[in-house]
Amino acid sequence: MPTDIAAPRAPRFKPFSFAFLRRKATSGDEGDGRVWALMLVPSLIVFVVLLVASLGLFIEGSLRRDLGYGRTGTEWEISNYLRVFTDSFYLKCLWITVKVSAMATIGTMLLAFPVAYVIARLRSRWAMLLLAGIVASTFITIVIKVFGLMILFASNGFMNRTLVALGIVGEPIILLGSEGGVVVGLMQFTLGFAVLLLYSVVQTIPRSYEEAAQALGANRLRVARRVLLPLCLPGISVGGLMIFNMCMGAFTSAALIGGGKVMTLPILIQRTIMMEVKYSMAATLAALLLFAVIAVNLFSIFLMRRMRAGRKVIA
C-alpha cells in the first residue's frame, strides 16, 4: 500500500559570521582600555597629591603672620589678605600682571593663527619642516631668547637701525624697563606653543568646507569670517586661556626685560621671599595670583557659554 513519505529536508546551515570575533575583539579592546586606565592611576594620584599638597601649604601659610627673619606665627588670621586688598601697591601689581598677560595673549594669538593656518593647509614637505623648526625653537631656554631679543632691540641693534632707516620710527624702540618690552618677551615665550595648539585646531577642519564656501561665491575674507573662525573659536578660546595662564605665571621675561621697573606678581613674590624674607606675605601673593587666574578662566568660560547659547537661539 503506497504511502506518501515526506522528502527529508535539507539541513539549514547558518551563514558563517565573524560577529563572535568582533565581540572578542571589542571585549579585548575594552580590557586593554581598562589596563591603560589602571596604569594611569598611580601617576594621577601622585600628581593630585603633589598639586593639592603644594596649594594647601602656601594657602595655609598665607593665613599666618610674619614675625620677621623668616619666622611665622602659629595662629590663623587674614591680616595679610586685608593688607593686600587695601594697599594700592599690591592691587596695581595685580593689574599690571593681568594687563601685560592679556596684551601678550592677544598679540600671540593674532600672530600664531595665520602661521598655524598656512602650515596646516600646506600639502608639501615644507609643513613638517616648519613644524619641526617651531618645535625645535621651543626647546631653546627662555633666557637665551630674552637676551637675543635684548640684542636685537638695543639702541644700536639691528631692528632699531632698520626701523629708523626705513622711517617707520623716529627714535629707537626701548624695550628694557617698559611694559611693552615685557609684552614682547611674553609673546616670544608663548608664540611657538600657540602655533602648535592652533595648528592642531585648524587640522580638524576639513578643507572642503572652505572650498564649498568659495564655490558659492564667498571671497577669502568672508570664508575666514563666516566659516573658518566660527569653527576654530572653541580651540582659539582654549588656546588663549592656556597662553594667558602661562603669561600670568611667567617670571624670566618680566625679570630680565622689565629690569625691576615692571612689577608683576611673580616678580613681587620673588622679592618678598628673597629680599624681605616674608614667607607668609609671599604665600598670600601666590594665593592672590592663583585666585586671579581661576577667576579669569571661570569668567571666560561663562562668556563662551553665553556666546554659544546666543548662537543657538539665533540659529
C-alpha positions in Angstrom: 0.0 0.0 0.0 1.6 3.1 -1.2 2.2 5.8 1.4 3.4 9.4 0.9 6.7 9.8 2.6 7.9 13.3 3.1 11.2 14.0 1.5 13.9 14.8 4.0 14.5 18.5 4.4 18.0 19.7 3.7 19.6 20.9 6.9 19.8 24.7 7.2 23.2 26.0 7.8 23.6 29.4 9.3 25.9 31.6 7.4 29.3 31.9 8.9 29.7 35.2 10.7 32.6 37.0 12.3 30.4 38.5 14.9 31.9 36.4 17.7 35.4 37.6 16.7 34.2 41.2 16.7 32.8 40.6 20.2 36.0 39.2 21.4 38.0 42.0 19.8 35.7 44.5 21.4 35.9 42.9 24.8 39.7 42.7 24.3 39.8 46.4 23.4 37.8 47.3 26.5 40.1 45.2 28.6 43.1 46.9 27.1 41.4 50.3 27.8 40.9 49.3 31.5 44.5 48.2 31.8 45.8 51.5 30.4 43.4 53.4 32.7 44.7 51.5 35.7 48.3 52.2 34.6 47.4 56.0 34.7 46.0 55.8 38.2 49.4 55.9 40.1 50.7 58.9 38.1 47.3 60.7 38.5 47.4 60.1 42.3 50.9 61.4 42.6 50.0 64.5 40.5 46.9 65.2 42.5 48.7 64.7 45.9 51.6 67.0 44.9 49.3 69.6 43.5 46.9 69.7 46.4 49.8 69.5 48.9 51.6 72.4 47.4 48.5 74.5 47.1 47.4 73.7 50.6 50.8 74.6 52.0 51.0 78.1 50.7 47.3 78.8 51.3 47.8 77.7 54.9 51.0 79.7 55.1 49.1 82.8 53.8 46.9 82.7 56.9 49.8 83.3 59.3 51.5 86.5 60.4 55.2 87.3 59.5 57.3 87.7 62.7 60.5 88.7 60.9 63.6 86.8 59.9 61.6 84.1 58.2 59.5 83.2 61.3 55.7 83.0 61.1 53.0 82.9 63.8 51.1 79.9 64.9 47.6 81.3 64.7 45.5 81.7 61.6 44.4 85.2 60.6 43.5 87.2 57.5 45.7 90.2 58.1 47.8 89.5 55.0 44.7 89.4 52.8 43.4 92.6 54.3 46.7 94.4 53.6 46.8 93.1 50.0 43.3 94.2 49.2 43.6 97.6 50.9 47.1 98.5 49.7 47.1 100.2 46.2 50.6 98.9 45.6 49.6 95.3 45.6 46.4 96.0 43.6 48.5 97.9 41.0 50.9 94.9 40.7 47.9 92.6 40.1 46.5 95.0 37.4 49.9 95.2 35.7 50.1 91.4 35.7 46.7 90.9 34.2 47.2 93.7 31.6 50.5 92.6 30.2 49.3 89.0 30.2 46.1 89.9 28.3 48.0 92.0 25.8 50.6 89.3 25.2 47.8 86.7 24.8 46.0 88.8 22.2 49.2 89.6 20.3 50.4 86.0 20.4 47.0 84.6 19.1 46.9 87.2 16.3 50.4 86.2 15.1 50.1 82.5 15.7 46.8 81.9 13.9 47.9 82.9 10.4 51.1 80.9 10.7 49.2 77.8 12.0 46.7 78.1 9.2 49.3 78.3 6.5 51.2 75.3 7.9 48.0 73.3 8.3 47.0 73.9 4.7 50.4 73.2 3.1 50.5 70.0 1.1 54.2 69.7 0.7 57.0 68.5 2.9 57.6 72.1 4.0 54.8 71.7 6.5 56.7 69.1 8.5 59.9 71.1 8.2 58.2 74.3 9.5 56.6 72.3 12.4 60.0 70.8 13.2 61.5 74.3 13.3 58.8 75.6 15.6 59.2 72.6 18.0 63.0 73.0 18.0 62.6 76.7 18.9 60.5 75.8 21.9 63.5 73.8 23.3 65.6 76.9 23.5 65.7 78.2 27.0 63.8 81.5 27.6 67.0 83.2 29.0 68.7 82.8 25.6 65.6 84.0 23.8 65.3 87.1 26.0 68.9 88.0 25.6 68.6 87.6 21.9 65.6 90.0 21.9 67.6 92.5 24.0 70.4 92.4 21.5 68.1 92.9 18.5 66.2 95.8 20.1 69.3 97.5 21.6 69.7 101.2 20.9 72.1 100.5 18.0 70.7 97.0 17.4 69.7 95.6 14.0 65.9 96.1 14.5 66.2 99.7 15.7 68.7 100.7 13.0 66.4 99.1 10.3 63.2 100.7 11.6 64.9 104.2 11.9 66.4 103.9 8.4 63.1 103.0 6.9 61.4 105.9 8.7 59.0 103.7 10.5 60.0 105.1 13.9 61.7 108.4 14.6 63.8 107.1 17.5 65.0 103.7 18.7 62.4 101.5 20.5 63.3 100.9 24.1 62.2 97.5 25.4 64.1 97.3 28.7 62.1 98.6 31.7 58.8 99.0 29.8 55.6 97.2 29.8 55.7 96.9 26.1 59.0 95.1 26.3 57.6 92.7 28.8 54.7 92.0 26.4 57.1 91.4 23.5 59.1 89.0 25.7 56.0 87.1 26.8 54.9 86.8 23.1 58.2 85.4 22.2 57.9 82.9 25.1 54.5 81.7 24.1 54.4 82.1 20.3 55.7 78.6 19.4 53.4 76.9 21.8 50.4 78.8 20.4 51.3 77.9 16.8 51.3 74.2 17.7 48.0 74.5 19.5 46.2 76.3 16.7 47.8 74.0 14.1 46.0 71.1 15.7 42.8 73.1 15.7 42.9 74.0 12.0 43.8 70.4 11.1 40.4 69.3 12.4 38.5 71.5 10.0 38.1 69.9 6.5 39.4 71.9 3.6 36.2 71.1 1.7 34.2 73.5 3.9 36.3 76.4 2.6 36.2 75.2 -0.9 32.4 74.8 -0.8 32.0 78.4 0.5 34.3 79.7 -2.3 32.3 77.7 -4.8 29.2 79.5 -3.6 30.8 82.9 -4.3 32.3 83.8 -1.0 35.7 85.6 -1.0 38.6 84.6 1.2 37.8 87.2 3.8 34.2 86.1 4.1 35.2 82.4 4.2 37.5 83.2 7.1 34.9 85.3 8.9 31.9 83.1 8.4 33.3 79.6 8.1 36.9 79.2 9.5 36.8 81.5 12.6 33.5 80.2 14.0 34.7 76.6 13.7 38.0 77.5 15.2 36.6 79.6 18.0 36.4 76.9 20.7 40.0 75.9 20.1 41.1 79.6 19.9 39.4 80.2 23.2 41.0 77.3 25.0 44.4 78.1 23.5 44.1 81.7 24.5 43.3 80.7 28.1 46.4 78.5 28.2 48.6 81.2 26.8 47.1 83.7 29.4 47.8 81.3 32.2 51.4 80.9 31.1 51.9 84.6 30.9 50.4 85.2 34.3 53.0 82.9 35.9 55.9 83.9 33.7 58.9 85.2 35.7 62.0 85.3 33.5 60.8 87.6 30.7 59.4 90.1 33.2 62.5 89.9 35.4 65.1 90.4 32.5 63.2 92.7 30.2 61.3 94.6 33.0 64.5 95.2 34.8 62.7 95.7 38.1 60.6 98.6 36.7 57.6 96.4 35.7 56.4 94.9 38.9 54.3 91.8 38.1 53.1 89.4 40.8 55.8 86.7 40.1 58.5 89.4 40.4 56.9 90.7 43.6 56.6 87.2 45.1 60.3 86.6 44.4 61.4 89.8 46.0 59.2 89.2 49.0 60.8 85.9 49.6 64.4 86.7 48.7 64.8 90.3 49.9 62.2 90.8 52.6 62.1 87.2 53.9 58.3 87.4 54.4 57.1 83.9 53.6 53.5 84.4 54.7 53.1 87.6 52.6 54.7 85.8 49.6 52.2 82.9 50.1 49.4 85.4 50.2 50.5 87.0 46.9 50.8 83.5 45.4 47.3 82.7 46.5 46.1 86.0 45.0 47.8 85.1 41.7 46.1 81.7 41.8 42.6 83.1 42.6 43.0 85.7 39.9 43.8 83.1 37.2 40.9 80.9 38.3 38.6 83.9 38.3 39.6 84.9 34.8 39.3 81.4 33.5 35.8 80.9 35.0 34.7 84.3 33.6 35.9 83.3 30.2 34.1 80.0 30.3 30.9 81.8 31.3 31.3 84.2 28.4 31.9 81.4 25.9 28.8 79.5 27.1 26.7 82.7 26.8 28.0 83.2 23.2 27.3 79.6 22.3 23.7 79.8 23.8 23.2 83.1 21.8 24.3 81.4 18.6 21.9 78.5 19.2 19.0 81.0 19.8 19.8 82.9 16.6 20.0 79.6 14.6 
